[in-house]
Amino acid sequence: MMTEEPDQHLDAMNQFINLANELKNNGTPTHIVSWGMMTASAVYATFSVAGNTGGLNASGVDKVVETYRQCLDQVQEARKKELENQGAEIRNEN
């Protein structure tokens, strides 16, 4: 990863979160915002790998799913540490 990419990644992530919050604040339910972002991510992940003229085969889908799983695991660990540092009770979705 090039040295500016982590900053670009953080900036892009924050822009998506800001857009999601704007949608929520304008009355879109959070589960719809999340669903829309997930679908957009799937569309863009396909484009980033295959361009406008291709798609992912099963192994490509598996790679994207595993990458997303790793990212989600990292986010959950960071969130758990943040809550523990605040002394908050950690509630988990079943």
Backbone as JSON Lines, residues from 0, in Angstrom:
{"i":0,"aa":"M","n":[0.86,-1.17,0.0],"ca":[0.0,0.0,0.0],"c":[0.9,1.23,0.0]}
{"i":1,"aa":"M","n":[0.6,2.16,-0.87],"ca":[1.38,3.39,-0.94],"c":[1.13,4.21,0.33]}
{"i":2,"aa":"T","n":[2.07,5.1,0.65],"ca":[1.99,5.81,1.92],"c":[0.76,6.69,2.05]}
{"i":3,"aa":"E","n":[0.23,7.24,0.95],"ca":[-0.95,8.09,1.05],"c":[-2.25,7.3,1.09]}
{"i":4,"aa":"E","n":[-2.21,6.02,0.76],"ca":[-3.43,5.23,0.71],"c":[-4.15,5.1,2.05]}
{"i":5,"aa":"P","n":[-3.45,4.91,3.19],"ca":[-4.21,4.86,4.46],"c":[-5.01,6.14,4.72]}
{"i":6,"aa":"D","n":[-4.42,7.29,4.4],"ca":[-5.15,8.55,4.58],"c":[-6.33,8.64,3.62]}
{"i":7,"aa":"Q","n":[-6.13,8.21,2.38],"ca":[-7.22,8.22,1.41],"c":[-8.33,7.27,1.84]}
{"i":8,"aa":"H","n":[-7.93,6.12,2.37],"ca":[-8.9,5.13,2.85],"c":[-9.74,5.72,3.97]}
{"i":9,"aa":"L","n":[-9.09,6.33,4.95],"ca":[-9.79,6.93,6.08],"c":[-10.72,8.04,5.62]}
{"i":10,"aa":"D","n":[-10.26,8.87,4.69],"ca":[-11.09,9.95,4.17],"c":[-12.32,9.4,3.44]}
{"i":11,"aa":"A","n":[-12.12,8.4,2.6],"ca":[-13.25,7.8,1.87],"c":[-14.24,7.18,2.85]}
{"i":12,"aa":"M","n":[-13.72,6.45,3.84],"ca":[-14.59,5.83,4.84],"c":[-15.43,6.88,5.56]}
{"i":13,"aa":"N","n":[-14.79,7.96,5.97],"ca":[-15.52,9.01,6.68],"c":[-16.57,9.68,5.8]}
{"i":14,"aa":"Q","n":[-16.28,9.83,4.51],"ca":[-17.28,10.4,3.61],"c":[-18.5,9.48,3.49]}
{"i":15,"aa":"F","n":[-18.27,8.17,3.43],"ca":[-19.4,7.23,3.38],"c":[-20.2,7.26,4.67]}
{"i":16,"aa":"I","n":[-19.52,7.33,5.81],"ca":[-20.22,7.41,7.09],"c":[-21.03,8.7,7.18]}
{"i":17,"aa":"N","n":[-20.45,9.81,6.73],"ca":[-21.19,11.07,6.73],"c":[-22.43,11.0,5.86]}
{"i":18,"aa":"L","n":[-22.31,10.38,4.68],"ca":[-23.47,10.22,3.81],"c":[-24.52,9.33,4.48]}
{"i":19,"aa":"A","n":[-24.08,8.25,5.1],"ca":[-25.02,7.36,5.8],"c":[-25.75,8.1,6.9]}
{"i":20,"aa":"N","n":[-25.03,8.9,7.67],"ca":[-25.66,9.68,8.74],"c":[-26.63,10.71,8.18]}
{"i":21,"aa":"E","n":[-26.28,11.31,7.05],"ca":[-27.18,12.27,6.41],"c":[-28.48,11.59,5.98]}
{"i":22,"aa":"L","n":[-28.36,10.41,5.38],"ca":[-29.56,9.65,4.99],"c":[-30.41,9.32,6.21]}
{"i":23,"aa":"K","n":[-29.75,8.85,7.29],"ca":[-30.47,8.52,8.53],"c":[-31.16,9.75,9.09]}
{"i":24,"aa":"N","n":[-30.44,10.86,9.12],"ca":[-31.0,12.1,9.67],"c":[-32.15,12.64,8.83]}
{"i":25,"aa":"N","n":[-32.21,12.25,7.57],"ca":[-33.31,12.65,6.69],"c":[-34.45,11.64,6.69]}
{"i":26,"aa":"G","n":[-34.39,10.67,7.62],"ca":[-35.51,9.77,7.82],"c":[-35.39,8.38,7.25]}
{"i":27,"aa":"T","n":[-34.29,8.06,6.6],"ca":[-34.12,6.7,6.09],"c":[-33.74,5.8,7.26]}
{"i":28,"aa":"P","n":[-34.46,4.69,7.46],"ca":[-34.12,3.78,8.56],"c":[-32.68,3.25,8.43]}
{"i":29,"aa":"T","n":[-32.02,3.07,9.58],"ca":[-30.62,2.66,9.56],"c":[-30.41,1.33,8.85]}
{"i":30,"aa":"H","n":[-31.37,0.4,8.97],"ca":[-31.18,-0.89,8.29],"c":[-31.25,-0.72,6.77]}
{"i":31,"aa":"I","n":[-32.03,0.25,6.29],"ca":[-32.09,0.52,4.86],"c":[-30.79,1.19,4.4]}
{"i":32,"aa":"V","n":[-30.27,2.11,5.19],"ca":[-28.99,2.75,4.87],"c":[-27.89,1.69,4.79]}
{"i":33,"aa":"S","n":[-27.83,0.81,5.78],"ca":[-26.82,-0.24,5.8],"c":[-26.96,-1.17,4.6]}
{"i":34,"aa":"W","n":[-28.18,-1.56,4.3],"ca":[-28.46,-2.43,3.17],"c":[-28.03,-1.76,1.86]}
{"i":35,"aa":"G","n":[-28.36,-0.49,1.71],"ca":[-27.97,0.24,0.51],"c":[-26.46,0.35,0.37]}
{"i":36,"aa":"M","n":[-25.78,0.62,1.48],"ca":[-24.32,0.71,1.43],"c":[-23.69,-0.64,1.1]}
{"i":37,"aa":"M","n":[-24.26,-1.71,1.65],"ca":[-23.73,-3.04,1.37],"c":[-23.9,-3.38,-0.11]}
{"i":38,"aa":"T","n":[-25.08,-3.06,-0.66],"ca":[-25.32,-3.33,-2.07],"c":[-24.39,-2.49,-2.94]}
{"i":39,"aa":"A","n":[-24.24,-1.22,-2.6],"ca":[-23.33,-0.35,-3.36],"c":[-21.9,-0.88,-3.28]}
{"i":40,"aa":"S","n":[-21.5,-1.37,-2.11],"ca":[-20.17,-1.94,-1.95],"c":[-19.98,-3.16,-2.83]}
{"i":41,"aa":"A","n":[-21.0,-4.01,-2.91],"ca":[-20.92,-5.2,-3.76],"c":[-20.78,-4.8,-5.23]}
{"i":42,"aa":"V","n":[-21.57,-3.81,-5.64],"ca":[-21.49,-3.34,-7.03],"c":[-20.1,-2.77,-7.31]}
{"i":43,"aa":"Y","n":[-19.59,-1.94,-6.39],"ca":[-18.31,-1.3,-6.63],"c":[-17.15,-2.28,-6.5]}
{"i":44,"aa":"A","n":[-17.24,-3.25,-5.61],"ca":[-16.2,-4.27,-5.5],"c":[-16.09,-5.05,-6.8]}
{"i":45,"aa":"T","n":[-17.24,-5.37,-7.39],"ca":[-17.25,-6.06,-8.68],"c":[-16.58,-5.19,-9.74]}
{"i":46,"aa":"F","n":[-16.96,-3.91,-9.8],"ca":[-16.37,-2.99,-10.77],"c":[-14.87,-2.85,-10.56]}
{"i":47,"aa":"S","n":[-14.43,-2.75,-9.3],"ca":[-13.0,-2.52,-9.03],"c":[-12.14,-3.69,-9.49]}
{"i":48,"aa":"V","n":[-12.73,-4.88,-9.54],"ca":[-11.99,-6.07,-9.98],"c":[-12.19,-6.34,-11.47]}
{"i":49,"aa":"A","n":[-13.44,-6.23,-11.92],"ca":[-13.77,-6.69,-13.27],"c":[-14.08,-5.57,-14.25]}
{"i":50,"aa":"G","n":[-14.15,-4.34,-13.78],"ca":[-14.5,-3.24,-14.68],"c":[-15.97,-3.29,-15.06]}
{"i":51,"aa":"N","n":[-16.3,-2.57,-16.12],"ca":[-17.69,-2.49,-16.56],"c":[-18.12,-3.66,-17.44]}
{"i":52,"aa":"T","n":[-17.19,-4.5,-17.83],"ca":[-17.53,-5.54,-18.8],"c":[-17.41,-6.95,-18.24]}
{"i":53,"aa":"G","n":[-17.22,-7.08,-16.94],"ca":[-17.04,-8.41,-16.38],"c":[-17.74,-8.57,-15.05]}
{"i":54,"aa":"G","n":[-17.53,-9.7,-14.44],"ca":[-18.1,-10.0,-13.14],"c":[-17.15,-10.91,-12.38]}
{"i":55,"aa":"L","n":[-17.55,-11.29,-11.2],"ca":[-16.73,-12.17,-10.36],"c":[-17.2,-13.6,-10.5]}
{"i":56,"aa":"N","n":[-16.25,-14.52,-10.62],"ca":[-16.64,-15.92,-10.54],"c":[-16.71,-16.31,-9.06]}
{"i":57,"aa":"A","n":[-17.03,-17.55,-8.78],"ca":[-17.24,-17.98,-7.38],"c":[-16.02,-17.72,-6.51]}
{"i":58,"aa":"S","n":[-14.82,-17.97,-7.03],"ca":[-13.62,-17.75,-6.22],"c":[-13.41,-16.26,-5.96]}
{"i":59,"aa":"G","n":[-13.77,-15.41,-6.91],"ca":[-13.68,-13.97,-6.71],"c":[-14.65,-13.49,-5.65]}
{"i":60,"aa":"V","n":[-15.87,-14.03,-5.68],"ca":[-16.86,-13.7,-4.65],"c":[-16.33,-14.13,-3.29]}
{"i":61,"aa":"D","n":[-15.76,-15.34,-3.22],"ca":[-15.21,-15.83,-1.95],"c":[-14.12,-14.9,-1.42]}
{"i":62,"aa":"K","n":[-13.27,-14.38,-2.3],"ca":[-12.2,-13.46,-1.88],"c":[-12.78,-12.17,-1.31]}
{"i":63,"aa":"V","n":[-13.79,-11.63,-1.98],"ca":[-14.42,-10.4,-1.49],"c":[-15.09,-10.65,-0.15]}
{"i":64,"aa":"V","n":[-15.8,-11.78,-0.03],"ca":[-16.48,-12.12,1.23],"c":[-15.46,-12.26,2.36]}
{"i":65,"aa":"E","n":[-14.35,-12.93,2.12],"ca":[-13.34,-13.1,3.16],"c":[-12.7,-11.77,3.54]}
{"i":66,"aa":"T","n":[-12.45,-10.92,2.57],"ca":[-11.91,-9.59,2.85],"c":[-12.88,-8.79,3.7]}
{"i":67,"aa":"Y","n":[-14.17,-8.85,3.35],"ca":[-15.19,-8.14,4.12],"c":[-15.27,-8.7,5.53]}
{"i":68,"aa":"R","n":[-15.19,-10.02,5.68],"ca":[-15.22,-10.65,7.0],"c":[-14.06,-10.17,7.86]}
{"i":69,"aa":"Q","n":[-12.86,-10.11,7.29],"ca":[-11.7,-9.64,8.03],"c":[-11.88,-8.18,8.47]}
{"i":70,"aa":"C","n":[-12.41,-7.37,7.57],"ca":[-12.65,-5.96,7.9],"c":[-13.68,-5.85,9.02]}
{"i":71,"aa":"L","n":[-14.76,-6.6,8.92],"ca":[-15.81,-6.58,9.94],"c":[-15.26,-7.04,11.29]}
{"i":72,"aa":"D","n":[-14.42,-8.08,11.28],"ca":[-13.8,-8.54,12.52],"c":[-12.92,-7.45,13.14]}
{"i":73,"aa":"Q","n":[-12.14,-6.75,12.32],"ca":[-11.29,-5.66,12.82],"c":[-12.13,-4.54,13.43]}
{"i":74,"aa":"V","n":[-13.22,-4.19,12.76],"ca":[-14.1,-3.14,13.27],"c":[-14.7,-3.55,14.61]}
{"i":75,"aa":"Q","n":[-15.13,-4.81,14.73],"ca":[-15.74,-5.26,15.97],"c":[-14.74,-5.26,17.12]}
{"i":76,"aa":"E","n":[-13.51,-5.69,16.85],"ca":[-12.48,-5.68,17.88],"c":[-12.17,-4.25,18.33]}
{"i":77,"aa":"A","n":[-12.06,-3.34,17.37],"ca":[-11.78,-1.94,17.71],"c":[-12.93,-1.35,18.52]}
{"i":78,"aa":"R","n":[-14.16,-1.66,18.12],"ca":[-15.34,-1.13,18.84],"c":[-15.38,-1.68,20.26]}
{"i":79,"aa":"K","n":[-15.09,-2.97,20.41],"ca":[-15.09,-3.59,21.74],"c":[-14.04,-2.93,22.64]}
{"i":80,"aa":"K","n":[-12.84,-2.69,22.12],"ca":[-11.79,-2.04,22.9],"c":[-12.2,-0.62,23.28]}
{"i":81,"aa":"E","n":[-12.82,0.09,22.34],"ca":[-13.28,1.46,22.61],"c":[-14.29,1.47,23.75]}
{"i":82,"aa":"L","n":[-15.25,0.54,23.71],"ca":[-16.27,0.47,24.76],"c":[-15.67,0.06,26.09]}
{"i":83,"aa":"E","n":[-14.74,-0.9,26.07],"ca":[-14.08,-1.32,27.31],"c":[-13.32,-0.16,27.94]}
{"i":84,"aa":"N","n":[-12.64,0.62,27.11],"ca":[-11.88,1.78,27.62],"c":[-12.8,2.83,28.23]}
{"i":85,"aa":"Q","n":[-14.05,2.88,27.76],"ca":[-15.04,3.82,28.3],"c":[-15.75,3.25,29.52]}
{"i":86,"aa":"G","n":[-15.5,1.97,29.82],"ca":[-16.17,1.31,30.93],"c":[-17.62,0.99,30.64]}
{"i":87,"aa":"A","n":[-17.98,0.96,29.37],"ca":[-19.37,0.7,28.98],"c":[-19.66,-0.79,28.97]}
{"i":88,"aa":"E","n":[-20.91,-1.11,29.19],"ca":[-21.36,-2.49,29.08],"c":[-21.44,-2.84,27.6]}
{"i":89,"aa":"I","n":[-20.89,-3.99,27.24],"ca":[-20.87,-4.41,25.84],"c":[-22.06,-5.33,25.58]}
{"i":90,"aa":"R","n":[-22.92,-4.88,24.68],"ca":[-24.07,-5.68,24.27],"c":[-23.8,-6.18,22.86]}
{"i":91,"aa":"N","n":[-24.1,-7.44,22.63],"ca":[-23.87,-8.04,21.32],"c":[-25.19,-8.44,20.69]}
{"i":92,"aa":"E","n":[-25.26,-8.28,19.38],"ca":[-26.4,-8.74,18.6],"c":[-26.29,-10.25,18.47]}
{"i":93,"aa":"N","n":[-27.37,-10.95,18.7],"ca":[-27.37,-12.42,18.56],"c":[-27.7,-12.83,17.16]}
